[in-house]
Amino acid sequence: MEMKARGLRLPLLLLLVTVVVMAKLTTGVEYLVTVKIGRTKCKKNETKKATCPLQSNTLKKSLICSSLIYSVPWMDCYHLWNNSCQEI
C-alpha cells in the first residue's frame, strides 16, 4: 500500500517536443521516436486537471528520451526494444 501511495505523489511528465520520428520496414515496422519531456506540478493522481504547468523551481527537470519500438500490427505484436532518457 505504501508503494502505491508513494507512486501517486510522483510528478506527471509532459511531452514538450517530438524531436524525431523515423520508421523502417523490416519483418515488421521499427519506429525510432525521440521526444523531450518535462516534469509538471501535477501528481500522478491528478490527471483530470485541464492544465498541468511545468515545474519552475529546483524540481524543474527536462529529459530527452529515445525509444525503439518494433511492431507487427497485422499480428497484433508490439515490443519496446530500447528506451533511454538523459537529463538536459
HTML snippet that shows the backbone in 3Dmol.js (N, CA, C, O; Angstrom):
<script src="https://3Dmol.org/build/3Dmol-min.js"></script>
<div id="view" style="width:600px;height:400px;position:relative"></div>
<script>
const pdb = `
ATOM      1  N   MET A   1       0.830  -1.197   0.000  1.00  0.00           N
ATOM      2  CA  MET A   1       0.000   0.000   0.000  1.00  0.00           C
ATOM      3  C   MET A   1       0.872   1.257   0.000  1.00  0.00           C
ATOM      4  O   MET A   1       0.560   2.228  -0.690  1.00  0.00           O
ATOM      5  N   GLU A   2       1.953   1.243   0.765  1.00  0.00           N
ATOM      6  CA  GLU A   2       2.821   2.409   0.839  1.00  0.00           C
ATOM      7  C   GLU A   2       3.431   2.729  -0.523  1.00  0.00           C
ATOM      8  O   GLU A   2       3.522   3.897  -0.903  1.00  0.00           O
ATOM      9  N   MET A   3       3.855   1.688  -1.268  1.00  0.00           N
ATOM     10  CA  MET A   3       4.427   1.902  -2.595  1.00  0.00           C
ATOM     11  C   MET A   3       3.403   2.568  -3.515  1.00  0.00           C
ATOM     12  O   MET A   3       3.736   3.489  -4.261  1.00  0.00           O
ATOM     13  N   LYS A   4       2.161   2.098  -3.458  1.00  0.00           N
ATOM     14  CA  LYS A   4       1.111   2.665  -4.301  1.00  0.00           C
ATOM     15  C   LYS A   4       0.875   4.123  -3.930  1.00  0.00           C
ATOM     16  O   LYS A   4       0.783   4.976  -4.812  1.00  0.00           O
ATOM     17  N   ALA A   5       0.777   4.414  -2.658  1.00  0.00           N
ATOM     18  CA  ALA A   5       0.549   5.790  -2.207  1.00  0.00           C
ATOM     19  C   ALA A   5       1.715   6.676  -2.601  1.00  0.00           C
ATOM     20  O   ALA A   5       1.512   7.814  -3.027  1.00  0.00           O
ATOM     21  N   ARG A   6       2.932   6.173  -2.467  1.00  0.00           N
ATOM     22  CA  ARG A   6       4.109   6.943  -2.865  1.00  0.00           C
ATOM     23  C   ARG A   6       4.091   7.206  -4.364  1.00  0.00           C
ATOM     24  O   ARG A   6       4.453   8.296  -4.806  1.00  0.00           O
ATOM     25  N   GLY A   7       3.671   6.214  -5.152  1.00  0.00           N
ATOM     26  CA  GLY A   7       3.608   6.364  -6.601  1.00  0.00           C
ATOM     27  C   GLY A   7       2.629   7.438  -7.036  1.00  0.00           C
ATOM     28  O   GLY A   7       2.850   8.091  -8.056  1.00  0.00           O
ATOM     29  N   LEU A   8       1.551   7.637  -6.287  1.00  0.00           N
ATOM     30  CA  LEU A   8       0.565   8.656  -6.632  1.00  0.00           C
ATOM     31  C   LEU A   8       1.120  10.058  -6.438  1.00  0.00           C
ATOM     32  O   LEU A   8       0.584  11.013  -7.000  1.00  0.00           O
ATOM     33  N   ARG A   9       2.183  10.202  -5.654  1.00  0.00           N
ATOM     34  CA  ARG A   9       2.777  11.517  -5.425  1.00  0.00           C
ATOM     35  C   ARG A   9       3.837  11.860  -6.471  1.00  0.00           C
ATOM     36  O   ARG A   9       4.356  12.976  -6.478  1.00  0.00           O
ATOM     37  N   LEU A  10       4.159  10.929  -7.339  1.00  0.00           N
ATOM     38  CA  LEU A  10       5.148  11.196  -8.378  1.00  0.00           C
ATOM     39  C   LEU A  10       4.618  12.243  -9.349  1.00  0.00           C
ATOM     40  O   LEU A  10       3.425  12.247  -9.653  1.00  0.00           O
ATOM     41  N   PRO A  11       5.475  13.126  -9.839  1.00  0.00           N
ATOM     42  CA  PRO A  11       5.006  14.134 -10.790  1.00  0.00           C
ATOM     43  C   PRO A  11       4.724  13.516 -12.160  1.00  0.00           C
ATOM     44  O   PRO A  11       5.372  12.559 -12.584  1.00  0.00           O
ATOM     45  N   LEU A  12       3.752  14.089 -12.819  1.00  0.00           N
ATOM     46  CA  LEU A  12       3.477  13.689 -14.195  1.00  0.00           C
ATOM     47  C   LEU A  12       4.499  14.327 -15.110  1.00  0.00           C
ATOM     48  O   LEU A  12       5.017  15.404 -14.814  1.00  0.00           O
ATOM     49  N   LEU A  13       4.789  13.673 -16.216  1.00  0.00           N
ATOM     50  CA  LEU A  13       5.693  14.228 -17.215  1.00  0.00           C
ATOM     51  C   LEU A  13       4.863  14.677 -18.403  1.00  0.00           C
ATOM     52  O   LEU A  13       3.874  14.034 -18.754  1.00  0.00           O
ATOM     53  N   LEU A  14       5.258  15.766 -19.016  1.00  0.00           N
ATOM     54  CA  LEU A  14       4.527  16.366 -20.124  1.00  0.00           C
ATOM     55  C   LEU A  14       5.397  16.343 -21.368  1.00  0.00           C
ATOM     56  O   LEU A  14       6.570  16.711 -21.310  1.00  0.00           O
ATOM     57  N   LEU A  15       4.837  15.917 -22.492  1.00  0.00           N
ATOM     58  CA  LEU A  15       5.547  15.951 -23.760  1.00  0.00           C
ATOM     59  C   LEU A  15       5.725  17.396 -24.184  1.00  0.00           C
ATOM     60  O   LEU A  15       4.745  18.120 -24.360  1.00  0.00           O
ATOM     61  N   LEU A  16       6.969  17.820 -24.348  1.00  0.00           N
ATOM     62  CA  LEU A  16       7.259  19.195 -24.751  1.00  0.00           C
ATOM     63  C   LEU A  16       7.463  19.301 -26.257  1.00  0.00           C
ATOM     64  O   LEU A  16       6.899  20.185 -26.901  1.00  0.00           O
ATOM     65  N   VAL A  17       8.270  18.398 -26.822  1.00  0.00           N
ATOM     66  CA  VAL A  17       8.601  18.450 -28.245  1.00  0.00           C
ATOM     67  C   VAL A  17       8.818  17.034 -28.748  1.00  0.00           C
ATOM     68  O   VAL A  17       9.466  16.229 -28.078  1.00  0.00           O
ATOM     69  N   THR A  18       8.280  16.721 -29.926  1.00  0.00           N
ATOM     70  CA  THR A  18       8.651  15.497 -30.612  1.00  0.00           C
ATOM     71  C   THR A  18       9.843  15.862 -31.479  1.00  0.00           C
ATOM     72  O   THR A  18       9.710  16.630 -32.432  1.00  0.00           O
ATOM     73  N   VAL A  19      11.000  15.317 -31.156  1.00  0.00           N
ATOM     74  CA  VAL A  19      12.234  15.700 -31.831  1.00  0.00           C
ATOM     75  C   VAL A  19      12.365  14.968 -33.158  1.00  0.00           C
ATOM     76  O   VAL A  19      12.558  15.603 -34.194  1.00  0.00           O
ATOM     77  N   VAL A  20      12.263  13.651 -33.145  1.00  0.00           N
ATOM     78  CA  VAL A  20      12.455  12.844 -34.355  1.00  0.00           C
ATOM     79  C   VAL A  20      11.535  11.636 -34.297  1.00  0.00           C
ATOM     80  O   VAL A  20      11.373  11.022 -33.241  1.00  0.00           O
ATOM     81  N   VAL A  21      10.938  11.297 -35.420  1.00  0.00           N
ATOM     82  CA  VAL A  21      10.231  10.033 -35.571  1.00  0.00           C
ATOM     83  C   VAL A  21      10.673   9.442 -36.896  1.00  0.00           C
ATOM     84  O   VAL A  21      10.520  10.066 -37.946  1.00  0.00           O
ATOM     85  N   MET A  22      11.219   8.239 -36.844  1.00  0.00           N
ATOM     86  CA  MET A  22      11.643   7.563 -38.060  1.00  0.00           C
ATOM     87  C   MET A  22      11.039   6.167 -38.062  1.00  0.00           C
ATOM     88  O   MET A  22      10.883   5.542 -37.013  1.00  0.00           O
ATOM     89  N   ALA A  23      10.701   5.689 -39.252  1.00  0.00           N
ATOM     90  CA  ALA A  23      10.151   4.346 -39.394  1.00  0.00           C
ATOM     91  C   ALA A  23      10.975   3.577 -40.414  1.00  0.00           C
ATOM     92  O   ALA A  23      11.456   4.134 -41.400  1.00  0.00           O
ATOM     93  N   LYS A  24      11.128   2.279 -40.153  1.00  0.00           N
ATOM     94  CA  LYS A  24      11.882   1.416 -41.056  1.00  0.00           C
ATOM     95  C   LYS A  24      11.096   0.121 -41.221  1.00  0.00           C
ATOM     96  O   LYS A  24      10.702  -0.502 -40.235  1.00  0.00           O
ATOM     97  N   LEU A  25      10.872  -0.275 -42.455  1.00  0.00           N
ATOM     98  CA  LEU A  25      10.136  -1.504 -42.733  1.00  0.00           C
ATOM     99  C   LEU A  25      11.113  -2.674 -42.743  1.00  0.00           C
ATOM    100  O   LEU A  25      12.061  -2.694 -43.528  1.00  0.00           O
ATOM    101  N   THR A  26      10.876  -3.650 -41.865  1.00  0.00           N
ATOM    102  CA  THR A  26      11.674  -4.874 -41.813  1.00  0.00           C
ATOM    103  C   THR A  26      10.671  -6.017 -41.893  1.00  0.00           C
ATOM    104  O   THR A  26       9.775  -5.978 -42.736  1.00  0.00           O
ATOM    105  N   THR A  27      10.792  -7.022 -41.054  1.00  0.00           N
ATOM    106  CA  THR A  27       9.762  -8.062 -40.990  1.00  0.00           C
ATOM    107  C   THR A  27       8.500  -7.512 -40.338  1.00  0.00           C
ATOM    108  O   THR A  27       7.444  -8.145 -40.353  1.00  0.00           O
ATOM    109  N   GLY A  28       8.630  -6.358 -39.784  1.00  0.00           N
ATOM    110  CA  GLY A  28       7.529  -5.586 -39.215  1.00  0.00           C
ATOM    111  C   GLY A  28       7.861  -4.132 -39.475  1.00  0.00           C
ATOM    112  O   GLY A  28       8.409  -3.798 -40.526  1.00  0.00           O
ATOM    113  N   VAL A  29       7.537  -3.271 -38.538  1.00  0.00           N
ATOM    114  CA  VAL A  29       7.885  -1.857 -38.654  1.00  0.00           C
ATOM    115  C   VAL A  29       8.644  -1.457 -37.393  1.00  0.00           C
ATOM    116  O   VAL A  29       8.176  -1.698 -36.280  1.00  0.00           O
ATOM    117  N   GLU A  30       9.810  -0.848 -37.566  1.00  0.00           N
ATOM    118  CA  GLU A  30      10.588  -0.337 -36.454  1.00  0.00           C
ATOM    119  C   GLU A  30      10.418   1.181 -36.411  1.00  0.00           C
ATOM    120  O   GLU A  30      10.600   1.865 -37.418  1.00  0.00           O
ATOM    121  N   TYR A  31      10.068   1.693 -35.243  1.00  0.00           N
ATOM    122  CA  TYR A  31       9.910   3.130 -35.051  1.00  0.00           C
ATOM    123  C   TYR A  31      10.976   3.605 -34.068  1.00  0.00           C
ATOM    124  O   TYR A  31      11.138   3.024 -32.995  1.00  0.00           O
ATOM    125  N   LEU A  32      11.688   4.643 -34.427  1.00  0.00           N
ATOM    126  CA  LEU A  32      12.615   5.299 -33.516  1.00  0.00           C
ATOM    127  C   LEU A  32      11.988   6.654 -33.192  1.00  0.00           C
ATOM    128  O   LEU A  32      11.826   7.498 -34.073  1.00  0.00           O
ATOM    129  N   VAL A  33      11.641   6.850 -31.936  1.00  0.00           N
ATOM    130  CA  VAL A  33      10.949   8.061 -31.504  1.00  0.00           C
ATOM    131  C   VAL A  33      11.821   8.767 -30.466  1.00  0.00           C
ATOM    132  O   VAL A  33      12.221   8.162 -29.472  1.00  0.00           O
ATOM    133  N   THR A  34      12.113  10.042 -30.699  1.00  0.00           N
ATOM    134  CA  THR A  34      12.868  10.851 -29.746  1.00  0.00           C
ATOM    135  C   THR A  34      12.008  12.038 -29.341  1.00  0.00           C
ATOM    136  O   THR A  34      11.518  12.780 -30.193  1.00  0.00           O
ATOM    137  N   VAL A  35      11.827  12.215 -28.029  1.00  0.00           N
ATOM    138  CA  VAL A  35      10.968  13.276 -27.515  1.00  0.00           C
ATOM    139  C   VAL A  35      11.664  14.009 -26.376  1.00  0.00           C
ATOM    140  O   VAL A  35      12.574  13.475 -25.741  1.00  0.00           O
ATOM    141  N   LYS A  36      11.228  15.234 -26.128  1.00  0.00           N
ATOM    142  CA  LYS A  36      11.663  15.998 -24.959  1.00  0.00           C
ATOM    143  C   LYS A  36      10.465  16.071 -24.020  1.00  0.00           C
ATOM    144  O   LYS A  36       9.369  16.458 -24.425  1.00  0.00           O
ATOM    145  N   ILE A  37      10.687  15.693 -22.751  1.00  0.00           N
ATOM    146  CA  ILE A  37       9.613  15.721 -21.760  1.00  0.00           C
ATOM    147  C   ILE A  37      10.063  16.548 -20.561  1.00  0.00           C
ATOM    148  O   ILE A  37      11.259  16.707 -20.316  1.00  0.00           O
ATOM    149  N   GLY A  38       9.094  17.070 -19.818  1.00  0.00           N
ATOM    150  CA  GLY A  38       9.392  17.878 -18.641  1.00  0.00           C
ATOM    151  C   GLY A  38       8.494  17.508 -17.477  1.00  0.00           C
ATOM    152  O   GLY A  38       7.381  17.020 -17.669  1.00  0.00           O
ATOM    153  N   ARG A  39       8.983  17.743 -16.272  1.00  0.00           N
ATOM    154  CA  ARG A  39       8.245  17.448 -15.046  1.00  0.00           C
ATOM    155  C   ARG A  39       7.211  18.538 -14.795  1.00  0.00           C
ATOM    156  O   ARG A  39       7.514  19.724 -14.924  1.00  0.00           O
ATOM    157  N   THR A  40       5.995  18.142 -14.438  1.00  0.00           N
ATOM    158  CA  THR A  40       4.925  19.100 -14.160  1.00  0.00           C
ATOM    159  C   THR A  40       4.685  19.232 -12.652  1.00  0.00           C
ATOM    160  O   THR A  40       5.262  18.499 -11.850  1.00  0.00           O
ATOM    161  N   LYS A  41       3.827  20.175 -12.292  1.00  0.00           N
ATOM    162  CA  LYS A  41       3.434  20.362 -10.892  1.00  0.00           C
ATOM    163  C   LYS A  41       2.312  19.410 -10.502  1.00  0.00           C
ATOM    164  O   LYS A  41       2.027  19.256  -9.315  1.00  0.00           O
ATOM    165  N   CYS A  42       1.669  18.766 -11.474  1.00  0.00           N
ATOM    166  CA  CYS A  42       0.587  17.823 -11.184  1.00  0.00           C
ATOM    167  C   CYS A  42       1.162  16.497 -10.716  1.00  0.00           C
ATOM    168  O   CYS A  42       2.273  16.120 -11.089  1.00  0.00           O
ATOM    169  N   LYS A  43       0.404  15.805  -9.906  1.00  0.00           N
ATOM    170  CA  LYS A  43       0.789  14.482  -9.429  1.00  0.00           C
ATOM    171  C   LYS A  43       0.064  13.426 -10.258  1.00  0.00           C
ATOM    172  O   LYS A  43      -0.886  13.723 -10.983  1.00  0.00           O
ATOM    173  N   LYS A  44       0.534  12.194 -10.134  1.00  0.00           N
ATOM    174  CA  LYS A  44       0.009  11.093 -10.937  1.00  0.00           C
ATOM    175  C   LYS A  44      -1.506  10.934 -10.773  1.00  0.00           C
ATOM    176  O   LYS A  44      -2.187  10.576 -11.734  1.00  0.00           O
ATOM    177  N   ASN A  45      -2.039  11.189  -9.593  1.00  0.00           N
ATOM    178  CA  ASN A  45      -3.473  11.020  -9.339  1.00  0.00           C
ATOM    179  C   ASN A  45      -4.289  12.256  -9.725  1.00  0.00           C
ATOM    180  O   ASN A  45      -5.491  12.296  -9.461  1.00  0.00           O
ATOM    181  N   GLU A  46      -3.669  13.261 -10.342  1.00  0.00           N
ATOM    182  CA  GLU A  46      -4.372  14.492 -10.715  1.00  0.00           C
ATOM    183  C   GLU A  46      -4.502  14.613 -12.233  1.00  0.00           C
ATOM    184  O   GLU A  46      -4.364  15.708 -12.778  1.00  0.00           O
ATOM    185  N   THR A  47      -4.761  13.526 -12.906  1.00  0.00           N
ATOM    186  CA  THR A  47      -4.780  13.525 -14.369  1.00  0.00           C
ATOM    187  C   THR A  47      -6.017  14.194 -14.953  1.00  0.00           C
ATOM    188  O   THR A  47      -6.063  14.429 -16.160  1.00  0.00           O
ATOM    189  N   LYS A  48      -7.008  14.504 -14.147  1.00  0.00           N
ATOM    190  CA  LYS A  48      -8.232  15.118 -14.675  1.00  0.00           C
ATOM    191  C   LYS A  48      -8.155  16.638 -14.733  1.00  0.00           C
ATOM    192  O   LYS A  48      -9.107  17.287 -15.167  1.00  0.00           O
ATOM    193  N   LYS A  49      -7.040  17.214 -14.304  1.00  0.00           N
ATOM    194  CA  LYS A  49      -6.875  18.665 -14.377  1.00  0.00           C
ATOM    195  C   LYS A  49      -6.767  19.090 -15.834  1.00  0.00           C
ATOM    196  O   LYS A  49      -6.218  18.364 -16.664  1.00  0.00           O
ATOM    197  N   ALA A  50      -7.291  20.263 -16.135  1.00  0.00           N
ATOM    198  CA  ALA A  50      -7.245  20.770 -17.515  1.00  0.00           C
ATOM    199  C   ALA A  50      -5.826  21.114 -17.946  1.00  0.00           C
ATOM    200  O   ALA A  50      -5.453  20.883 -19.096  1.00  0.00           O
ATOM    201  N   THR A  51      -5.031  21.666 -17.031  1.00  0.00           N
ATOM    202  CA  THR A  51      -3.653  22.010 -17.369  1.00  0.00           C
ATOM    203  C   THR A  51      -2.729  21.567 -16.244  1.00  0.00           C
ATOM    204  O   THR A  51      -3.120  21.517 -15.078  1.00  0.00           O
ATOM    205  N   CYS A  52      -1.532  21.257 -16.609  1.00  0.00           N
ATOM    206  CA  CYS A  52      -0.500  20.903 -15.636  1.00  0.00           C
ATOM    207  C   CYS A  52       0.726  21.742 -15.961  1.00  0.00           C
ATOM    208  O   CYS A  52       1.462  21.410 -16.890  1.00  0.00           O
ATOM    209  N   PRO A  53       0.969  22.827 -15.216  1.00  0.00           N
ATOM    210  CA  PRO A  53       2.128  23.674 -15.506  1.00  0.00           C
ATOM    211  C   PRO A  53       3.432  22.952 -15.201  1.00  0.00           C
ATOM    212  O   PRO A  53       3.485  22.088 -14.325  1.00  0.00           O
ATOM    213  N   LEU A  54       4.469  23.308 -15.921  1.00  0.00           N
ATOM    214  CA  LEU A  54       5.790  22.735 -15.691  1.00  0.00           C
ATOM    215  C   LEU A  54       6.377  23.247 -14.384  1.00  0.00           C
ATOM    216  O   LEU A  54       6.086  24.366 -13.963  1.00  0.00           O
ATOM    217  N   GLN A  55       7.203  22.430 -13.744  1.00  0.00           N
ATOM    218  CA  GLN A  55       7.914  22.852 -12.551  1.00  0.00           C
ATOM    219  C   GLN A  55       8.806  24.035 -12.905  1.00  0.00           C
ATOM    220  O   GLN A  55       9.355  24.090 -14.005  1.00  0.00           O
ATOM    221  N   SER A  56       8.954  24.974 -11.990  1.00  0.00           N
ATOM    222  CA  SER A  56       9.776  26.148 -12.280  1.00  0.00           C
ATOM    223  C   SER A  56      10.829  26.407 -11.202  1.00  0.00           C
ATOM    224  O   SER A  56      11.554  27.400 -11.268  1.00  0.00           O
ATOM    225  N   ASN A  57      10.912  25.530 -10.227  1.00  0.00           N
ATOM    226  CA  ASN A  57      11.878  25.746  -9.148  1.00  0.00           C
ATOM    227  C   ASN A  57      12.995  24.707  -9.234  1.00  0.00           C
ATOM    228  O   ASN A  57      13.330  24.252 -10.327  1.00  0.00           O
ATOM    229  N   THR A  58      13.564  24.335  -8.115  1.00  0.00           N
ATOM    230  CA  THR A  58      14.667  23.366  -8.101  1.00  0.00           C
ATOM    231  C   THR A  58      14.228  21.978  -8.557  1.00  0.00           C
ATOM    232  O   THR A  58      15.076  21.145  -8.877  1.00  0.00           O
ATOM    233  N   LEU A  59      12.930  21.712  -8.594  1.00  0.00           N
ATOM    234  CA  LEU A  59      12.424  20.424  -9.075  1.00  0.00           C
ATOM    235  C   LEU A  59      12.308  20.368 -10.593  1.00  0.00           C
ATOM    236  O   LEU A  59      12.003  19.317 -11.156  1.00  0.00           O
ATOM    237  N   LYS A  60      12.554  21.510 -11.263  1.00  0.00           N
ATOM    238  CA  LYS A  60      12.437  21.557 -12.719  1.00  0.00           C
ATOM    239  C   LYS A  60      13.401  20.544 -13.337  1.00  0.00           C
ATOM    240  O   LYS A  60      14.574  20.479 -12.969  1.00  0.00           O
ATOM    241  N   LYS A  61      12.887  19.759 -14.280  1.00  0.00           N
ATOM    242  CA  LYS A  61      13.706  18.747 -14.925  1.00  0.00           C
ATOM    243  C   LYS A  61      13.166  18.500 -16.328  1.00  0.00           C
ATOM    244  O   LYS A  61      11.958  18.374 -16.525  1.00  0.00           O
ATOM    245  N   SER A  62      14.071  18.432 -17.296  1.00  0.00           N
ATOM    246  CA  SER A  62      13.717  18.067 -18.662  1.00  0.00           C
ATOM    247  C   SER A  62      14.566  16.880 -19.073  1.00  0.00           C
ATOM    248  O   SER A  62      15.724  16.757 -18.674  1.00  0.00           O
ATOM    249  N   LEU A  63      13.975  16.010 -19.873  1.00  0.00           N
ATOM    250  CA  LEU A  63      14.657  14.810 -20.343  1.00  0.00           C
ATOM    251  C   LEU A  63      14.493  14.685 -21.853  1.00  0.00           C
ATOM    252  O   LEU A  63      13.468  15.080 -22.410  1.00  0.00           O
ATOM    253  N   ILE A  64      15.509  14.135 -22.506  1.00  0.00           N
ATOM    254  CA  ILE A  64      15.394  13.713 -23.894  1.00  0.00           C
ATOM    255  C   ILE A  64      15.337  12.191 -23.850  1.00  0.00           C
ATOM    256  O   ILE A  64      16.239  11.548 -23.315  1.00  0.00           O
ATOM    257  N   CYS A  65      14.285  11.621 -24.409  1.00  0.00           N
ATOM    258  CA  CYS A  65      14.100  10.173 -24.370  1.00  0.00           C
ATOM    259  C   CYS A  65      14.005   9.623 -25.786  1.00  0.00           C
ATOM    260  O   CYS A  65      13.348  10.198 -26.653  1.00  0.00           O
ATOM    261  N   SER A  66      14.674   8.501 -25.999  1.00  0.00           N
ATOM    262  CA  SER A  66      14.620   7.809 -27.291  1.00  0.00           C
ATOM    263  C   SER A  66      14.088   6.404 -27.055  1.00  0.00           C
ATOM    264  O   SER A  66      14.505   5.714 -26.126  1.00  0.00           O
ATOM    265  N   SER A  67      13.164   5.995 -27.910  1.00  0.00           N
ATOM    266  CA  SER A  67      12.563   4.671 -27.803  1.00  0.00           C
ATOM    267  C   SER A  67      12.599   3.993 -29.159  1.00  0.00           C
ATOM    268  O   SER A  67      12.325   4.616 -30.185  1.00  0.00           O
ATOM    269  N   LEU A  68      12.940   2.714 -29.156  1.00  0.00           N
ATOM    270  CA  LEU A  68      12.881   1.902 -30.361  1.00  0.00           C
ATOM    271  C   LEU A  68      11.738   0.918 -30.178  1.00  0.00           C
ATOM    272  O   LEU A  68      11.766   0.077 -29.280  1.00  0.00           O
ATOM    273  N   ILE A  69      10.741   1.030 -31.030  1.00  0.00           N
ATOM    274  CA  ILE A  69       9.529   0.231 -30.914  1.00  0.00           C
ATOM    275  C   ILE A  69       9.423  -0.655 -32.150  1.00  0.00           C
ATOM    276  O   ILE A  69       9.545  -0.178 -33.279  1.00  0.00           O
ATOM    277  N   TYR A  70       9.196  -1.939 -31.931  1.00  0.00           N
ATOM    278  CA  TYR A  70       9.025  -2.888 -33.031  1.00  0.00           C
ATOM    279  C   TYR A  70       7.563  -3.296 -33.068  1.00  0.00           C
ATOM    280  O   TYR A  70       6.975  -3.622 -32.037  1.00  0.00           O
ATOM    281  N   SER A  71       6.980  -3.278 -34.259  1.00  0.00           N
ATOM    282  CA  SER A  71       5.556  -3.549 -34.405  1.00  0.00           C
ATOM    283  C   SER A  71       5.304  -4.456 -35.598  1.00  0.00           C
ATOM    284  O   SER A  71       5.865  -4.256 -36.676  1.00  0.00           O
ATOM    285  N   VAL A  72       4.459  -5.451 -35.395  1.00  0.00           N
ATOM    286  CA  VAL A  72       3.903  -6.251 -36.483  1.00  0.00           C
ATOM    287  C   VAL A  72       2.388  -6.135 -36.310  1.00  0.00           C
ATOM    288  O   VAL A  72       1.753  -7.030 -35.752  1.00  0.00           O
ATOM    289  N   PRO A  73       1.814  -5.035 -36.790  1.00  0.00           N
ATOM    290  CA  PRO A  73       0.403  -4.757 -36.489  1.00  0.00           C
ATOM    291  C   PRO A  73      -0.572  -5.814 -37.000  1.00  0.00           C
ATOM    292  O   PRO A  73      -1.615  -6.030 -36.384  1.00  0.00           O
ATOM    293  N   TRP A  74      -0.256  -6.474 -38.109  1.00  0.00           N
ATOM    294  CA  TRP A  74      -1.163  -7.481 -38.639  1.00  0.00           C
ATOM    295  C   TRP A  74      -1.165  -8.747 -37.786  1.00  0.00           C
ATOM    296  O   TRP A  74      -2.004  -9.627 -37.980  1.00  0.00           O
ATOM    297  N   MET A  75      -0.214  -8.842 -36.828  1.00  0.00           N
ATOM    298  CA  MET A  75      -0.187  -9.968 -35.887  1.00  0.00           C
ATOM    299  C   MET A  75      -0.458  -9.485 -34.459  1.00  0.00           C
ATOM    300  O   MET A  75      -0.302 -10.250 -33.507  1.00  0.00           O
ATOM    301  N   ASP A  76      -0.860  -8.225 -34.307  1.00  0.00           N
ATOM    302  CA  ASP A  76      -1.133  -7.614 -33.004  1.00  0.00           C
ATOM    303  C   ASP A  76       0.076  -7.763 -32.072  1.00  0.00           C
ATOM    304  O   ASP A  76      -0.070  -8.130 -30.906  1.00  0.00           O
ATOM    305  N   CYS A  77       1.267  -7.472 -32.602  1.00  0.00           N
ATOM    306  CA  CYS A  77       2.529  -7.639 -31.877  1.00  0.00           C
ATOM    307  C   CYS A  77       3.214  -6.282 -31.755  1.00  0.00           C
ATOM    308  O   CYS A  77       3.457  -5.614 -32.760  1.00  0.00           O
ATOM    309  N   TYR A  78       3.526  -5.872 -30.519  1.00  0.00           N
ATOM    310  CA  TYR A  78       4.192  -4.598 -30.263  1.00  0.00           C
ATOM    311  C   TYR A  78       5.221  -4.815 -29.156  1.00  0.00           C
ATOM    312  O   TYR A  78       4.895  -5.359 -28.100  1.00  0.00           O
ATOM    313  N   HIS A  79       6.465  -4.390 -29.396  1.00  0.00           N
ATOM    314  CA  HIS A  79       7.520  -4.552 -28.397  1.00  0.00           C
ATOM    315  C   HIS A  79       8.330  -3.266 -28.270  1.00  0.00           C
ATOM    316  O   HIS A  79       8.649  -2.616 -29.265  1.00  0.00           O
ATOM    317  N   LEU A  80       8.650  -2.918 -27.047  1.00  0.00           N
ATOM    318  CA  LEU A  80       9.580  -1.827 -26.789  1.00  0.00           C
ATOM    319  C   LEU A  80      10.954  -2.456 -26.661  1.00  0.00           C
ATOM    320  O   LEU A  80      11.245  -3.110 -25.660  1.00  0.00           O
ATOM    321  N   TRP A  81      11.804  -2.267 -27.663  1.00  0.00           N
ATOM    322  CA  TRP A  81      13.124  -2.890 -27.683  1.00  0.00           C
ATOM    323  C   TRP A  81      14.132  -2.090 -26.878  1.00  0.00           C
ATOM    324  O   TRP A  81      15.013  -2.668 -26.242  1.00  0.00           O
ATOM    325  N   ASN A  82      14.020  -0.802 -26.895  1.00  0.00           N
ATOM    326  CA  ASN A  82      15.013   0.025 -26.219  1.00  0.00           C
ATOM    327  C   ASN A  82      14.341   1.323 -25.795  1.00  0.00           C
ATOM    328  O   ASN A  82      13.542   1.890 -26.540  1.00  0.00           O
ATOM    329  N   ASN A  83      14.666   1.780 -24.612  1.00  0.00           N
ATOM    330  CA  ASN A  83      14.148   3.054 -24.131  1.00  0.00           C
ATOM    331  C   ASN A  83      15.208   3.657 -23.215  1.00  0.00           C
ATOM    332  O   ASN A  83      15.629   3.028 -22.244  1.00  0.00           O
ATOM    333  N   SER A  84      15.633   4.867 -23.523  1.00  0.00           N
ATOM    334  CA  SER A  84      16.632   5.523 -22.665  1.00  0.00           C
ATOM    335  C   SER A  84      16.345   7.012 -22.602  1.00  0.00           C
ATOM    336  O   SER A  84      15.863   7.610 -23.564  1.00  0.00           O
ATOM    337  N   CYS A  85      16.648   7.601 -21.451  1.00  0.00           N
ATOM    338  CA  CYS A  85      16.436   9.024 -21.240  1.00  0.00           C
ATOM    339  C   CYS A  85      17.692   9.641 -20.647  1.00  0.00           C
ATOM    340  O   CYS A  85      18.412   9.008 -19.874  1.00  0.00           O
ATOM    341  N   GLN A  86      17.939  10.902 -21.029  1.00  0.00           N
ATOM    342  CA  GLN A  86      19.047  11.666 -20.472  1.00  0.00           C
ATOM    343  C   GLN A  86      18.527  13.013 -19.999  1.00  0.00           C
ATOM    344  O   GLN A  86      17.752  13.674 -20.690  1.00  0.00           O
ATOM    345  N   GLU A  87      18.962  13.406 -18.821  1.00  0.00           N
ATOM    346  CA  GLU A  87      18.589  14.714 -18.293  1.00  0.00           C
ATOM    347  C   GLU A  87      19.331  15.805 -19.055  1.00  0.00           C
ATOM    348  O   GLU A  87      20.520  15.677 -19.346  1.00  0.00           O
ATOM    349  N   ILE A  88      18.612  16.880 -19.372  1.00  0.00           N
ATOM    350  CA  ILE A  88      19.255  18.006 -20.077  1.00  0.00           C
ATOM    351  C   ILE A  88      19.129  19.264 -19.262  1.00  0.00           C
ATOM    352  O   ILE A  88      19.604  20.320 -19.681  1.00  0.00           O
TER     353      ILE A  88
END
`;
const viewer = $3Dmol.createViewer("view");
viewer.addModel(pdb, "pdb");
viewer.setStyle({}, {cartoon: {color: "spectrum"}});
viewer.zoomTo();
viewer.render();
</script>
